[in-house]
């Protein structure tokens, strides 16, 4: 089938397993910056070593969404 990677979801992150190299791998935290550089070299994904991730030179800036403006009031119809 040619599968090279396996992923196991944990409460604290994703375990990345290089199927051609190890039976288990390090856990990548859920709060890992998605702009990080991640090595695809299977030999670096050993469960006894930290995940081979290099943080980006400019970290991801997280901003809170702007709250929507309140809906305009409906005009009252009087008779």
N, C-alpha and C positions, 0 to 999 in steps of 0.2 A: 504494500500500500504506500510506502514511502513516507510514513509519518515521522517527523523529526522532533516535535514538541508536544508535551502534554501539560495541561493546566488543571489545577485542583483549587477550587474556591474555598477559602477559609474565612473565619470571622475577621481576622486581622490582615488579610491580604490574599494574594494569588500565589500559589506555589507553582513555580515554573520548572518543568522537568525536561531535560534534554534526553529524549528517549534513546538516542544512539550512544549516550555516554554514562548516565547515572540512573539509578532507580528512584531517586528523590532529589529535589532541588531546593534552593533557597526561596523564602517567601518575600514577595515584593509587596510592600505596604500599599493599602488602598489610597493613601494620600501622596503617593509618588507623583511628581510633576509629569504630566503626559508629554511635555516637551523635552524630557530627559533623553540622553543618548543611551541606548541599550545595545549591548554587544550580542551578536548572534552566534558567537563561537561556543559550541556545545561544551567544550572542556572547561569554560569559565562558570558554568551553571552547576556548581558542586554544592551540595547541601551543607558542607563544612566551611564554606566561604560566603562572604556577603554577595548579594546579587550584583552582577557587573553593570551597574547603572551609573552614569555620570550626569550629574545635575546640569541643566542648561546654564549658559553664562548669564542669561537674563531670566530669572525665575518668573513663572506664571503669576500674574497679578490677579488676585481674586477680588472682584467687586460685587457688592450686593446689588441685586436688581432694584431698579427704581420702582417705587410703588405707583400703580396706575392712578390717574387723577380721578376724583370721585365723579360719578355720573351726574350730569346736570339735573336740577330739580324739574319735575314735571309741572307744567302750568296747571293751576287749579281752574277748573271750569265751574263757574257759578251761574245759576239760572234765576 
